[in-house]
Amino acid sequence: MGDFNFKDQTSFYRGKVRDVYTIGEDWLVMIASDRISAFDVILPRPIPFKGQVLNQIASHMLEATRDICPNWLINTPAPTVSIGKKCVPFKIEMVVRGYLTGHAWRTYRDGKRVLCGAPLPEGMNENDPLPTPIITPSTKAAEGHDEDISPAEIIQQGLASEKEWEVLSSYALRLYERGSQIAKSRGLILVDTKYEFGKIGNEIFLMDEVHTPDSSRYFFAEGYEERQRKGERQPQLSKEFVREWLIQNNFMGKEGQSVPAMSDSWVETISKRYIELYEKVIGETFHPVSLSEEEMGETIEKSLLQLETTR
């Protein structure tokens, strides 16, 4: 995907999977690319329709949670494009966990019973539900990796005030509850997820993507309890299968390791899995759309012009 140059554009940032354009002082244009990352590395081949899948799930979930807290999204003029309000981000990710899975389980297995200031009860097994959902915030370390941080440290380091933390944690838990209800209606369990927030003036907004397979982990509700009883693995609806493939091919993003080659059939498999994720999470048939760069640019320009005239 080429770089656009929009009217009143003030900056451009290429993230691992998204291209972000700042328009004037107030707006962001976010384009979800088909790039895929794992272990903080962008894999060599794009995945067809992945950008559309993530953008449309995020847009659906942002609309479904708008009554809980304000969010950044204004509109989605094209399948891979979101336009919204520019916020000043809090430098923390609000990770909400309802189950002892992933990083939380590894911490627990290693003998720790407190994670980011949240106590973990004795006698739990991997993938068990926690007594109540917990928030395990993280912040970016200097090297770019996520680092655990407790609410007390967040306040102490000035990453959020005490009052802001109360709002952030309340929003995060309510969003997780809503996400869990939506997942349940689809025969899924929302295991854990992360939220990012920012401010415009003194108001706190939900930013970024919400309840997508890249920011969340889902289990299948059917058979969950039986699998737990038997100590069996819980199949996930997330991009975990890509991470597992990389691990099997001796790649975990460490120095000296090289990304394995991705065959056409493997790229097609990943694309199909993402489309399945969309249909399972949203409950609607996925309709792939391919726009040329020119068409996308024109659509975005038109949308920005409408925003300008309705100010």
C-alpha positions in Angstrom: 0.0 0.0 0.0 1.4 3.4 -1.0 1.5 6.5 1.2 -1.3 9.0 0.7 -0.9 12.7 1.1 -4.2 14.2 2.3 -5.2 17.9 2.5 -4.2 19.4 5.8 -2.1 16.2 6.7 0.3 17.0 9.5 2.0 13.6 10.1 2.1 10.0 9.1 3.0 7.0 11.2 3.4 3.4 10.0 2.6 0.9 12.8 3.1 -2.8 12.6 -0.3 -3.4 11.0 -1.8 0.1 10.5 -1.0 3.3 8.7 -2.0 6.4 10.6 -2.5 9.9 9.1 -3.0 12.9 11.3 -5.2 15.5 9.7 -4.9 19.0 11.1 -5.2 19.1 14.9 -8.3 17.1 15.3 -8.6 13.9 13.2 -6.9 10.6 12.4 -7.3 8.5 9.4 -6.4 4.9 10.3 -5.9 2.3 7.5 -5.8 -1.3 8.5 -3.2 -3.0 6.2 -3.0 -6.7 5.5 0.4 -6.9 7.3 0.5 -9.4 10.1 2.8 -9.3 13.1 3.8 -11.8 15.8 6.5 -11.6 18.5 6.8 -7.8 17.7 7.9 -8.7 14.1 6.1 -8.0 10.9 5.9 -11.3 8.9 7.1 -11.2 5.3 3.8 -11.7 3.5 0.5 -9.8 3.8 -2.7 -11.8 4.5 -5.5 -11.0 2.0 -8.5 -9.3 3.7 -7.0 -9.3 7.2 -7.2 -5.5 7.3 -10.9 -5.5 6.3 -11.7 -8.2 8.9 -10.0 -6.3 11.8 -11.4 -2.8 10.8 -14.9 -4.1 10.4 -14.9 -6.0 13.7 -13.4 -3.0 15.5 -16.0 -0.6 14.0 -18.9 -3.0 14.9 -17.6 -3.3 18.5 -17.0 0.4 18.9 -20.6 1.1 17.9 -21.8 -1.7 20.3 -20.1 -0.1 23.3 -20.7 3.6 22.6 -23.2 3.8 25.5 -20.5 2.8 28.0 -17.9 5.4 27.1 -17.2 7.9 24.3 -14.8 6.6 21.6 -12.6 8.0 18.9 -14.5 6.6 15.8 -16.4 9.0 13.6 -17.0 6.8 10.5 -15.6 4.0 8.3 -15.7 5.3 4.8 -14.1 2.2 3.3 -13.7 -1.4 4.5 -10.1 -1.0 5.8 -10.4 2.7 6.8 -11.5 4.4 10.0 -11.7 8.1 10.6 -11.9 9.5 14.1 -10.9 12.0 16.7 -7.3 12.5 17.6 -6.7 11.9 21.3 -3.7 12.3 23.5 -3.1 8.6 24.5 -2.4 7.3 28.0 0.8 5.4 27.9 -0.7 2.3 29.3 -2.7 -0.6 27.9 -5.6 -1.7 30.0 -5.5 -5.5 29.8 -8.6 -7.2 31.3 -8.5 -10.9 32.1 -11.4 -13.1 33.0 -9.4 -16.4 32.8 -6.0 -17.6 33.9 -4.5 -17.8 30.4 -1.4 -16.8 28.5 0.9 -14.4 30.4 -1.2 -14.6 33.6 -1.0 -18.4 33.6 2.8 -18.4 33.0 3.2 -15.9 35.9 1.0 -18.2 38.1 2.8 -21.4 37.1 6.1 -19.8 38.1 4.7 -19.4 41.7 3.6 -15.8 41.7 0.2 -15.0 43.2 0.0 -11.3 42.4 -0.1 -9.9 38.9 0.1 -6.1 38.4 -1.2 -5.7 42.0 -4.1 -8.1 41.5 -4.2 -11.1 43.8 -4.6 -14.6 42.2 -6.2 -17.3 44.4 -4.5 -20.7 45.1 -5.4 -23.9 43.5 -6.1 -22.7 39.9 -5.4 -24.5 36.7 -4.6 -23.1 33.3 -7.6 -21.5 31.5 -9.8 -21.5 34.7 -12.1 -18.6 35.2 -10.9 -16.0 37.7 -13.3 -15.2 40.6 -13.9 -11.8 39.0 -12.2 -10.1 36.0 -8.9 -8.4 36.9 -7.1 -5.5 35.2 -3.4 -6.2 34.5 -2.1 -3.0 32.9 1.1 -2.8 30.8 3.3 -0.1 29.6 5.8 0.1 26.8 9.4 -0.5 28.0 12.2 1.5 26.3 13.0 -1.4 24.0 9.4 -1.5 22.8 8.2 -4.6 24.7 5.2 -4.6 27.0 6.0 -4.4 30.7 3.6 -5.2 33.6 2.7 -2.3 35.8 0.4 -1.9 38.9 -2.2 0.8 39.4 -0.1 2.2 42.3 2.9 2.5 40.0 0.8 4.1 37.2 -0.3 6.9 39.6 3.1 7.2 41.2 4.8 7.6 37.7 2.2 10.2 36.6 0.9 8.0 33.7 -2.6 8.7 35.0 -4.0 10.6 38.0 -5.9 8.7 40.7 -9.2 10.1 39.4 -8.3 9.2 35.8 -7.4 5.7 36.9 -10.8 5.3 38.5 -12.5 6.2 35.2 -10.1 4.1 33.1 -10.6 1.0 35.3 -14.4 1.4 35.4 -14.6 1.8 31.6 -12.3 -1.2 31.1 -14.3 -3.5 33.3 -17.7 -2.4 31.8 -16.3 -2.8 28.3 -15.1 -6.3 29.1 -18.5 -7.2 30.6 -20.2 -6.0 27.4 -17.7 -7.9 25.2 -18.3 -11.0 27.3 -22.1 -10.7 26.7 -21.6 -10.2 23.0 -19.2 -13.2 22.9 -21.7 -15.4 24.8 -24.4 -14.6 22.3 -22.1 -16.0 19.6 -21.2 -19.2 21.5 -17.8 -17.7 22.6 -16.0 -16.8 25.8 -14.0 -13.5 25.8 -10.9 -14.7 27.7 -8.9 -11.5 27.8 -8.6 -8.3 25.9 -6.9 -5.0 25.9 -8.1 -1.4 25.7 -6.3 1.8 24.9 -7.6 5.2 26.1 -6.8 8.8 25.4 -8.0 12.3 26.2 -9.4 15.3 24.4 -9.3 18.1 26.8 -10.5 16.6 30.1 -12.7 13.9 28.5 -11.5 10.3 28.3 -12.1 8.4 25.0 -11.7 4.7 24.1 -9.2 4.5 21.2 -7.9 2.0 18.7 -9.5 -1.4 18.0 -11.8 -3.2 20.4 -12.6 -6.9 20.9 -10.8 -8.0 17.6 -8.9 -11.3 17.3 -5.6 -9.3 17.4 -6.4 -7.5 20.7 -8.4 -10.3 22.3 -8.5 -14.0 23.0 -11.7 -16.1 22.6 -12.5 -19.7 23.6 -15.4 -21.7 22.3 -18.1 -22.0 25.0 -19.3 -25.4 23.8 -17.2 -28.1 25.5 -15.2 -25.6 27.6 -16.1 -27.1 31.0 -15.6 -30.6 29.9 -12.1 -29.8 28.4 -11.2 -28.0 31.7 -12.3 -31.1 33.7 -10.1 -33.4 31.5 -7.2 -30.9 31.5 -7.4 -30.6 27.7 -6.2 -27.7 25.6 -8.8 -25.0 24.9 -8.9 -24.1 21.2 -8.6 -20.4 20.7 -10.2 -18.0 18.3 -7.3 -15.5 17.9 -4.1 -15.2 16.0 -2.5 -17.6 18.5 -2.4 -20.3 15.7 0.1 -18.0 13.8 2.3 -17.7 16.9 2.1 -21.5 17.4 3.2 -22.1 13.7 6.2 -19.7 14.3 7.2 -21.5 17.5 7.0 -24.9 15.7 9.4 -23.4 13.1 11.8 -22.2 15.8 10.9 -18.5 15.7 10.0 -16.4 18.7 11.4 -13.0 17.6 14.7 -13.6 19.4 18.0 -12.4 18.1 19.6 -14.7 15.5 16.3 -16.3 14.6 14.9 -15.9 11.1 11.2 -15.8 10.1 10.2 -19.1 8.3 9.1 -18.9 4.7 5.3 -18.6 4.2 3.9 -20.7 1.4 0.9 -19.5 -0.8 -1.3 -22.2 0.8 -0.3 -21.1 4.4 -1.1 -17.5 3.5 -4.4 -18.6 2.1 -5.1 -20.6 5.3 -4.4 -17.6 7.5 -6.7 -15.5 5.4 -9.5 -18.1 5.7 -9.0 -18.3 9.4 -9.4 -14.5 9.8 -12.6 -14.6 7.7 -13.9 -17.4 9.9 -13.1 -15.3 13.0 -15.1 -12.4 11.5 -18.1 -14.5 10.8 -18.0 -16.2 14.2 -17.4 -13.0 16.3 -19.9 -10.8 14.3 -22.4 -13.4 13.2 -22.6 -12.2 9.6 -21.2 -13.4 6.3 -18.0 -11.7 5.3 -18.1 -9.8 2.0 -14.5 -9.2 0.8 -14.0 -5.8 -0.9 -10.9 -4.8 -2.9 -10.5 -1.1 -3.6 -7.7 0.3 -5.7 -5.4 2.9 -4.1 -7.0 5.6 -6.2 -10.5 4.6 -5.1 -9.5 4.5 -1.5 -7.8 7.8 -1.6 -10.8 9.5 -3.2 -13.2 7.9 -0.7 -11.1 9.2 2.2 -10.8 12.7 0.7 -14.5 12.9 0.2 -15.2 11.8 3.9 -12.7 14.4 5.2 -14.3 17.1 3.1 -17.7 16.2 4.6 -16.2 16.4 8.1 -14.7 19.8 7.3 -18.1 21.2 6.1 -20.0 19.8 9.1 -17.7 21.3 11.8 
